[in-house]
Amino acid sequence: MTSTVSSSDPGQAARSERSGGPILEVEDLTVSFPTQDGPVSAVQGLSYSVEMGKTLGIVGESGSGKSVSSMAVLGLHDAKSSTITGSIRVDGTEVVGLSEARMRKLRGNTVSMIFQDALAALHPFYKIGAQLAEAYQVHHPSASDRDARRKAIEMLDRVGIPQPDRRVDDFPHQFSGGMRQRAMIAMGLINDPSLLIADEPTTALDVTVQAQILDLLQDLQREFNSAVIIITHDLGVIAEMADDVLVMYAGRCVEYGTTKEILTHPEMPYTWGLLSSIPDVQASTDARLIPIPGNPPSLLSPPSGCSFHPRCSFTDKVPGNLCSEKLPALTPAASRVEHLKRCHLANPDAIYQAEVLPEIAPELVEENR
Amino acid sequence: MTNDPNVEAQIEPTEVGANSAETGERDLSADGVEEPHDFYADHEVQIASDYEGHVASRLDPNAEPVLEVEDLKMYFPVKSSGLIRRTIGHVQAVDGVSFQVPRGGSLGLVGESGCGKSTTGRLITRLYEPTGGSMMFEGRDLAKVSQREMKPYRRELQMIFQDPYTSLNPRHTVGSIVGAPLAVHNIVPKNKILGRVQELLEVVGLNPEHYNRYPNEFSGGQRQRIGIARALTLNPKLLVADEPVSALDVSIQAQVVNLLQDLQKEFDIAFLFIAHDLAIVRHFCPEVAVMYLGKIVEIADRETLYGRPHHPYTQALISAVPDVKQAAIGGRRERIRLEGDVPSPINPPSGCRFRTRCSYAQEICAKVEPPLLQIGKRHKVACHFAGELGAHPATPVTTELLGVDDQGNATGTTSPTPVTTGPGYENEWFDLKTKQLTSA
């Protein structure tokens, strides 16, 4: 599919062949950057997969490696200043070590990305339509300028921009924040990609616009049956959008499972911390807001053992100094197989239900009884 | 708690004097020279409570207002291009806003970007000069005073900014940033500034030994604490917090919100809390005002505003907030989709400004602007069809008050009743069911 690019959609053919299997498989991915102060391991031993039509949410704080790992999928790291090991297979193609020329064929075609800051990601000197048309023509060299423009207008219409035949000639600064993000989404989807990576797609937007964009992403996903990775620090967005959740902390996956499972039976104290440090718009006002103490660790000198242990309030429930000495493996949660967690605690679910939940959501405890 | 350098900033406050209850009073003595050293020493802010967490702030219904804003307006001129730059219009950023901030309490101001909430905050701190209206603070109208006369009030009225990366001068040490207000206002002899700065750093949970470091050596959350320490330096009575946590990581947001709650309790500071995050505002503010295109469309106590909002815009805003706990147990709330974008404040829609995006809008909405009507003990709303979600009335509720018919044309038979638009709440209010003035 990378040798010849015709105007017919190569992604479409590949998709029908491979329906059912995961479109993206990441295995034991490690990304590190050499710096003057020593190597920074931004991502370590990360594995996940995404199937067609599914949404994976990656959640974590800044510096947890969530963006770095997905940029590796697109091959956006400079080979000279980064070391990538492990395996990333997009639609069966190994991406790690792929030549730039072949990578370029993949990028924007099979995999595309929506960036957080649409104003910075769109070129201020070129018209929206020209930027959209370029993205189309790069992967459809036989398409005429007129075809590309028609396609651009069609995509703008698809993402809900009013009067797309006129707005196609606007410059990015003439669009509002929400419209720019829509234009970014249109650009990401113009080649009908199998995998769409959305890096904080709504962080810079107002709640009402955020709701519009999330609805749009869901509608488009249903329509195109593409796989979506949504990277965010907002558990609310995850809760509404994602089928599966991957919680990252200090470059590692610390919890992985279905969204419902992770949000109702989290087994890693960092996830508990995330859940208890966000107020809820509907919850009882007796619910406590419990922050995670301290700051995220520096990846130059990550803590020994479990990287969360300096901020964890449950280390005393683990025998000895296990937390600070030994990195816990990513193991299946007690009762459920499709739920992985990286924690030494023996009975985390019991601790969560007994100690954490009553503080952060007293009304849910009542319901459970 | 631990020896890890990453949590170094979370030092427990050392025993700096007994935490006696009777010292809660601020002593800005008449001559202006206070004893600041004792002031902070007598307060032991519970930084340790970072680990405990806080419940939402409670409303004190009897608190006296510390700030009364009435009919505040800010129009920014729009100039034509070319040689002679004539004024060709005005951006009506804030257009007739009235509210109260109770002493030691907090009022939340929410709305979409461009609704004028930040401008309101900047007007109160007089970073802008208001076009009209009044802002009563300590018996003086801050809207009328000159910049020179404003200086003493700046001690009592401070601001916390949104972006901790741009609001601190990168070439100044933390000591000089936090100490600058002391030097400007000449309150403390020069040789005592450092001691005061260190106390402040301790109050906000930073290591006092770090006074000679530069902002770039701190993380985002720590920088925001520096900004808070700077705002606290002069013992303000009112803090305008403009999106104080939106630039921070989720886990750090909660730390800063808890710190602000501690400081509020300890020093009896009133907050005007401006944010777009409705959940954070709900936690911090017992009273919340919703702004749209420069006007307050609904203002109420927390339970009313979030539980049974009466304005279609508030309802849409609240329904748009993703709800983690709801989604976790499977149910996704029905969202009210707002179409389109906020109209331009240069040329706002006639009548009700929300009508262009409102699904309940009728003819009257384009003709008559709905007044901000008090419809409950602590509840005001500006809508002709005010009602709970799904129970909006079919005919406008305001016709009799305004002397118009259902289409918004003046009837001439009933004379308009004057509608109070004062900053506070009245004892009598307009009951939506009976359409009569009632009281509790």
Interface residues (C-beta under 8 A of the other chain):
Chain A: E61 S62 P162 S176 G177 G178 M179 D206 V207 T208 V209 Q210 A211 Q212 L214 D215 H233 D234 L235 G236 V237 A239 E240 T259 K260 L263 T264 G273 L274 L275 S276 S277 I278 P279 D280 V281 Q282 A283 T285 D286 A287 R288 L289 I290 P291 I292 P293 G294 N295 P296 P297 S298 P303 P310 R311 S313 E359 I360 A361 L364
Chain B: M1 T2 D4 N6 V7 A9 Q10 D50 Y51 E52 G53 H54 V55 A56 E112 S113 S219 G221 Q222 D249 V250 S251 I252 Q253 A254 Q255 V257 N258 H276 D277 L278 A279 I280 R282 H283 R302 E303 Y306 A316 L317 I318 S319 A320 V321 P322 D323 V324 K325 Q326 A327 A328 I329 G330 R332 R335 R337 L338 G340 D341
